[in-house]
């Protein structure tokens, strides 16, 4: 029995309970019917005896010379007409004047008469000459209230049992109806329980719950279950951390989560999602979502079940994207160095050719000028920026701009150091803004991008690091200036860049700026194009401002995740 399903055990327990309940109900109804029949018989006997006791002719006959001769025919007539088993009229000394069996006339009455002698009506069940009977004894009094005789009317218990047994079909019908109805309800409930428990028994359910609960809290990914109404009904610790939940496991509507609208809409809609990227204020989340459809219970084939909700997994790609950004920065620098190597080979061939032609002075001047230009760019960047990641990024971007035919003008103040700002986040901000500016400027007549980095102080406010990137492109309409920072929004076609990913770079910039509690705005440049201005709270001490928590630093996301809009 322990291997039976929970639904079968429930059905059998309910069936036994209903059977016991029906039996108990039958006994109660039978006892009540018996009590009702006896009470009705007693009341009827009281009425018959009282009617006889109040009859003046009965009192007159009792006081006559031969009471039996006058009363016996009358008593027989009443017994026959009313269906009463016996009517005994007796003297106060119990001597019978009438009886169903004439041989008993003149003999003493068997039963209690004390209440009747006292002038009160008495009812009892007593075994007399006809067997056990339900009888009532009523006094016969004269005008002065003196008890002159007594009358007893009764019906045998066997005859009362006939009336009582007539109720048995009704009692049986009620009991069988209750049993059938209870069994039907129990079957329907057990069927519903079988569907809900997938036909599993208590041991299987307990084991499944333990295993699933262990899996839920052991996986490193965020895992959450949403019901059909769009409420989060179950989630693990990682999901609570990623979504900012309190971990109380209280159901909460997905529409009330403090997450970006795109993620709220996904959790509320219940649609399928495969590796969708969503940005929160400080994280990059890769989201997968599938509807939760229960399998058909054993033995029911492929019976279709309704969708119970959705199962969603959240993967925190913030650290991975931070490493991707660093790799992309190094890749940019590597590509620039490869390009410069090719270009320097051409220049070296030129120098060799000039030497072979005997134009040594021209060869020396050409080599010196090329060396000075390269060294000047390196010196400007290295002296201005004390962070190797940012220096490498700017050197790579400068070479990239040169390769694309874009003039990159750098205006980096000597005191514009990273300070307490997380350099990885600065790589995210500067790299994505420059990539976006390169794309915009590439289509203009005079491609030009300006990068400005400096410290600014307004009044008594703390100092800020200001980063300005300006391009010579076509600029942005006012209607698009607020949209360019939305995740997935882009003014370019997806095939404008390798990989086709668009609408992510400026969203990452906004995310990084929000981590610093800084400001980000886009305006029109003085000579056309767009100007992006970032201001970040600044202090001269070294730190990791912008990292959200220690186990997740660094939080920066570099230029490797589709950095252009």
N, C-alpha and C positions, 0 to 999 in steps of 0.2 A: 504493500500500500504506500510505502514511503516513496516509491518510484512513480506513483501516479501523478498526473498533472495537478496543479493547484485547482484548476476548474473542476476536475472530476472529484477531488476530495471535498471541495466546497459543495458540489451538487449532492453527494451522498450524505454529508453532514446536514444539509438543509432538508433532505428527504426524511432522514431519521427524526429530525426535530419536528417536521410537520406531521409525521405519523404519530409521534408522542402527543403533539398538541391536539391533533384530531381525536385521538382516543380520550384524552382528558376532557376535551370539549363534549364528546359523546356522553361520558359518564356524568359530567355536570348537568348537561341537558336532561338526561334520564332521571337523575335524582331530583332535579327541579320539577320535571313533569310529574314524578311520583308525589312530591310534596304538594304540588298544585292540585292534583286529583284528590288527595286526602283532604286538603283544606276545603276544596269545593264540596266534597261529600259531607264533611262535618257541618259546613254552613247550610247545606240543603237539609240535613237531618235536624238542625236547630229550627229551621223554618217550619218543617213538617210538625215537629213536636210542639212548637209554640202555637201553631194554628190549632192543633187538637186541644191543647191546654186551655186556650181561650174560648173554645166552643162551649156555650151555656148548657147544651144538651149533655155534654160529657160530665160537667159538674153535677147536673141533676141526676144522671144515671149513677154516678159514684155514690150519691147520697141516698139512692133508692134501695129497695130490699134485695134485688138480685143484679148487681152491676155487671156481671159477666154476660148474662143473657142479653142485656141491652147493648153492651159495648163490643162484644166479640164480632157480630156481623158488621158493625160500623168499622172496626179496625181492619177486618179482612178486605172490605171494599176499598178502604183508603190504601192499604198495602198493594192491592192489585192495580189500582188506577195510577198510583204514583211510582210504582216499581221499587217499593221499599221492602227490605227483607223481613223486617219485623217491626211491629208497633206494640209495645207492651204498656198497658195502663195498669197501675198497681196502687195498692193502698200504701199508707205511710209506713206500714210494717213490712213492706216488700212483697206482700201477697199479690200474685198476678191475677188481673181481671181478664186480660186478653193475651194471646200469643199466637205465633204462626202455627205452632203445634198445639192443638187443643189439649193434648195430654199434659201439657205443662201449666195449664190454668190451675190456679189455686196453690201452686208451688211458689217458693220464695224467688224473687228476682236476683240474678247473679250480676253483681257489679256495684260500683260506688253510687251512693245516694245522699251522702252527707251534704253536698252543696245544694241539691234540690230540696232537701228537708229544711235547709236554711233560707229557702226562697230564692236561690240563684240558679241560673242555667249552668249545666255542667256538660262538657264534651270529653270523651275518652275513647281509647281503643282497648277492647277487653274481649277475652275468649269466653263466650257464653255457651249456651246449648247448641247454637248453630255454628260455633267456631269463632275465631277472631273476627271482630266487627268494629266498625266506627259508629259510635252511638252518641246521642245527645239526650240528656235527662232534663225535663222542664217541670217545675212544680205546677199543680193545679190548685189555685187559691180561690176562696170565697170572697164575698164583698168586704169582709172585715180584714182580709189579707192573711187569713189562716190557711196553711197548707193542708188541703183535704185529701190530695192524692198526687200521684206523679205519673208522667207519661214519658216513655223512652222510645225513640225512633232510631233505627240503625240499618246499616248496610254492611254486608260481610266484606272482609278484606279481599277475598278472591274476586268478588264482583267489582270492587274498586280497582283491582289489578287489571281487569279486562279493559277498563277505560284508560288506565295508565299505559298498558301495552299498546293501545291504539296510537299512542304518540311515537312509538318506536320507529315506524317508517320515516316520519319527518326528521327524527333525530339522526337516523342513519343517512338520510338524504343530505342533511346539512353537513354531517361529518365527511361523507364522500365528496361533496362539493368543495369543502375546504381543503381536503387532501388533494383533489385534482387541480384546483386553482393554485395551491401552494407548490405542487410539483411542477406545474407549467411555469410559474414565476421563477422557481429555482433553476429550471432548465434554461430559461432565457438569460438569467443572471450568470449562470455558469458558462453559457456560450459567450456572453460578452466578456467575462473574465478570461476565457480561453483566448479570445482575440487579443485582449490587452496584455496577457502574459506570454503570448506566442506559444502556448501549449506547454510551457515549462512548469516543473514542479518547484516546491519551496527550496529544496537544496540547490537546484539549478539556478533559480533566481538569486539566491544569496551568493552563490559562487560568481555568477555573472556580475552582480552589483560590486562585489569586492574587486574583481579583476578590472572592471571598467573604471571604478573610482581610483584604483591605483594607476591605471593608464592615464586618466585625466590629469592627475596631479604630478605625474612623473615626466611627461613630455615637455621638451623645452619650447615648443611652439605654443602660441596662444590658441586655445580651443574653447569654443562657446557654442551653445545650443540655443536656438531661437524658435519659439513656438509659432503657430500659424497666425497669431495676433500680432506678431512683431515684437514680442517681449523676450529679453534674455532671461532664460530660466535656469541655465547652468553654465558655468565657466570655470576654468582653472586659474591658478595663481598667476601664470604668465599673461593670460588674457586680461585679468584684472589690472596688472601692472601696465600693459600696453594701452588699455582703454581708460585708465584712471578711475577704476571702480574701487569701492571700499572693501570688496571681498566678503560682504555679508551674505551673498547668495540669494538675496531677495530679488524676485522678478522685477526687472526694470525695462521700460519701453525703450527700444532702440532709438526712437526719435528724440529721446531726451538725453542721449549720451553727449558728453562734451568732446566730440570729435568732429572733423570736417564734414560738411554736408554730403559730400560724395560717399563717404563711408557710412554715414547714417542712412542714406537712401538705399545703399546696397543691403545693409542688415535688415531694413524694414521691408524691402521689396521681396526678399526670398528668392531672387533669381540666381541662376548659376553664374559663377565667376571662376576664371582660371588665371592664376598668377597676375591679378590686377594690382597695380602699384597705387597706394594711397599715402598721402603725406599728412601727418599730424604736425603739431607745433614743433615737435622735437624728434620725430622719428619718421623713418621710411618703412612702410608696412607692405608686405606682399600678401594679398588676401585670396583665398580660395573658398568657395562656398558651393554646397550641394544640398538639394532638398532631402529631408529625412523621410523615407518611405519605409514603413515596417514590412518585413517579409510576411508572406502568407503563413498562418499556423500550420503545423504538421497535419497532413491528411486533408487539406482543403484546396490542394492544387494551386493554381495561379490566381486565386481570388484577389481582385484589385483592392488595394488599401488606399485610404486618403493620405495626403501629405500632412505630416505632423508638424513640420517646421523646417528648419535648415540647420546644417552643421557647418560651422565656419572655422577655418584655421587662419591664424595670423603669424606671419614670420617677420621678425625684426631684422631688416636688412640695413639698418643704420650703420653698423660697424663695417659690414661688407662693402657698402657704398663708400664709406670713408676710405677703406683700403683701395677701392676702385679708383677713387679720386686721386689718391697718391700715385697709383700705377699710371693713371692717365696723364698726370703731370710729368712723370718720368718719361712716358711715351712721347709726349709733346716735345720734351727736351731732346730725346733721342732722335726723333724725326728731324728736329731743327739741326742737330749736330750732323746727321747724315746728309741733310741738304747742304749745310755749310761745307762738309767734306767734299761733296761733289763740286760745289762752287769754288772752293779753294784749289781743287785739282785743276780746274780751268785757269784760275789765276796763276797757278804755279807754271802751267804750260806757257802762259803768256810771258811770265818772267823769264823762263828758259829761252823762249824764242827771242826776246829782246836781248838777252845776253849773247845768244848765238849770232845775232845781227850786229853785235858790237855796240849796242846802245845800253851800256852799263848804267849810265846815269838815269835813263828813263826807267830801267828795270828797278833800280834802287828806290826811286821816287814812288813807283807804282806799289812796290811791296811795303814801303813805309806807310803810305796813305791807307792801304787796306788794313795793316796791323793797327794803326791808330784808331780807325773807325770801330773795329771789333773790340779793341781794348777799352775804348771810351764807353761803349754800351755796357760792357761787363763791369767796369769801374763804377759807373753811375748806379747800376742796380745793386751791386754788392755793398757799396758804401751807404746807400739809402736804406736798404732793407737788411735787417740782421737775422732774418729767418731763412734757412737754406731752402725750405720748400717753396716759399714765396719767391725767393731769388731765382730758383730754377724755373718756376712757372713763368716769371716775367721774361727771362732769357729765351725760354721756348716760345712764348707768345710773340716776342719781338722777331724771332727768326721766322715764325709762321706768318706773321704779317708781311714780312719782307718777301717771303715766297709767294704770297697771294697778291703782291703788288699794292699793299695797303701801308700807308704811312702811319706808324705808331708813335705818337708823341707822349713821352712820359714826363710828368711833373710831380716828382716825389720829393717831399720836404725831408730835410735831414733829420728832423725830430719825429718823423712819422714812423715810429717803431711799433711792433706788434704789442709790446707791453704785456698786459694781463690777458689780452685776447687770444683765443685759441687759434694758432696759425692754420690748423686744418679747416676751420670755418672761414678764415680769410681766403684760403685757396678756393673754397667753394664760391664765395662771393665774387672775388676778382676774376677767377677763371671763367665762370659762367657769364658774367657781364661782358668780358672781353670777347668771348666766343659769339655772344649775341650781337655785339657791336661790329665784329668782323663781318658777320653775315649781312648786316644792314648796310655797311659801308661798301661792300664788295660790288654792289650794283650801281654805285654813284660815279659821276664823271671824275671826281678827284677823291679817290678812297682815302679816308683819313679817320683815325681814331685817337682820341685824347684820353689818357689815364692820369688822373690827379689824386694824390694821396697826401693828406696833411692833417695836422692837429688843429682843432678850432676850439675856441673858448668864448662863450656868450655870457657876459655879466659875471655873476657869482656862481654860475652853473659849473658842474664838473666838466673837465675837458672831454672832447669827443674826437674820435678818429673819423675823418670825412674821406670817403672814396667816391670820386666822380668819374664816370665813363661816358664819353660823348662820341657820337658817330656822325658821319656825313651822309647818312641815308635819307630816306623820304620822311622820316618822323612817324609819329603815331597820332591818329585821330583821337579826339577827346573821349570818344565812346569806347576806345580800346585801351586807354591808359590804365584803367582799373582792372581790366580783364587779363592783361598780359601775365600777371602773377598767379593766375589760377592754374591749377594742375591740369595738364592736357590741352590748354588753350594755346593756339599758335596762329600767327599771321602767314605762315609759310606752308607749303605742301610737305607731306611727310617724306617725299622722295627727294627733297632738297639736300639731304645730307646722308652720309652712309648709315645704313641700319634703319633709316626711315623713322626714328624716334623723334618726336617733337613735343613741345609744350611741357617740358620738365625742368629745364635749366633755371628759368626765372622763378619757378615755384620753389626750387631748392634754395635759391637766393633768399626769397622771402622767409623760408623756414629758418635758415641760419640767422638772419637778422632778428627774427622773433626770439630765438634762443638768447641773443645778446640783449634783448629788450631795447633794440635800436629802432631807427626809422628808415623807411625806404620810399622814395618818390621818383616819379618820372615826369619830366617837363620837356618843353621844346628847346632845342639848342639855339644859340644865337644865329648860326649860319645854316639852319636846316638840320634835319636829323633829330635824334632824341638824346636827352641827357638823363642818366640814371644817377641819383645821389643817395648814398648810404651814409648814415651817421651812427656810430657805435659808441656806447659808454667806454671810457678809456681810463686806465691808470698805468703808471710806469712800471709797476711790479710785474714779475712773471707769474703766469697762472694758466688756468684752463677755463676762462670764462666762456660760457656757451655750452659746456658739457652738462648734461642733465643729471647724471648720477655717476658715481665712481666706476661702477662695473661696466658702463657703456661708453666711457670716453675712449678715443675722441669721437665726437658726434658729427664731424664734418662729412659732407658728401661732396666729392670733387667733380671735375668736369666730365667724368667718364660716363655719366648716366644721361646722355642726350642733352647736352648743355645749351642748346640753342632753342629759341622760341620761333 
